[in-house]
Amino acid sequence: MEKLYQVALTMVEGVGSIMFRQLINNFGSAENVFKAKTDKLLKTPGVGKQIAEGLKNKNLFAEAEKLLNEVEKQQVKLFFSTDKDYPSRLKSLYDAPSILYYKGKADINSVRTIGIVGTRQATDYGKQITEEIVAQLKPYNICVISGLAYGIDIAAHKAALDNNIPTIGVMASGLDIVYPAQHQKYAEQMLEHGGILSESPLGMKPIRNLFIARNRIIAGLSDIVIVIESAAKGGAMVTAEFANNYHHEVFAVPGSLTNKYSEGCNKLIKDNKANIFTSVNDIIESMNWDTEGKVPEKNTTRNTEIDLSQYTQEEGQVIAFLRTNGETQIDTLSWQTQIPVNRLASLLLNLEFQGIIKALAGKKFGLKL
């Protein structure tokens, strides 16, 4: 029943991803939100007359039930931002989607994820570089994330399929409307060797603002984003900006000064918003991946000699979390400890000076002792 209320809540005009979580946090559940009295709703920051009235619209439940029936019929999995199995990389994002629709077999929480993006007007050079990157990273147990668009996006998905690497396409439309339609066959292949993901409900056609929203999901799901080719402005540049805001690594492939679709990449490198990509070794070294592609096991037994009473409450939280979970990205650490990123960064620096923790590639931190 709660799932019905959650879907209905996403249908209320004015309730975006941030408001969705705020309402549920304030009232305890989506059901409680709908049952709350108007005066209490209006006391919630950001809730005005429009949202309050929208929550009293009984027709929403019929629409939500219809959508849930269609989701079940098409074997689509729902992830709500309040769920335990919601993609872990997105949980800590301030603008994380309130709901995600997913279909496929790839692990949405793959250990290593690579976002590959670029212009729809990809050159042969760009496609070749994309294919080489994907093929050479196969030993490292990656999952390729992109947007199913023309050009670099589909080149990345095709390269992953050719190399039997899991790949997830993040869509701006509902999962039942593949855009562009010419990529339907690749989307179907990805259901067996990856998956397709969207925050748009079934039946939703792609519109401009949904593509921008889609780009933030690509950036959020990717440990590292690689911009292959891009004009000075475009979707790939937006994705890179999101990745920088999320403190995820960004690489850009440098290109000819006379190539319009290298302007964006060169600008990212010039503005220090992306590392220069010269070979896959740049990625391997940046992300601290070993040559066998093995994933370091979490160490839950070491560092037990650390006396947490010597540290502040927040420092103790960080040390205890890293002791149990191992190397962790700063965004995830912030989410799990509920310490704002700005304060956490200062706290981590202090612990690093004390020789307790160490800063690692990919904006990760781990215990040093």
Order of alpha helices (4+ residues) and beta strands (2+ residues): alpha-alpha-alpha-alpha-alpha-alpha-beta-alpha-beta-beta-alpha-beta-alpha-beta-alpha-beta-alpha-beta-alpha-beta-alpha-beta-alpha-alpha-beta-alpha-alpha-beta-beta
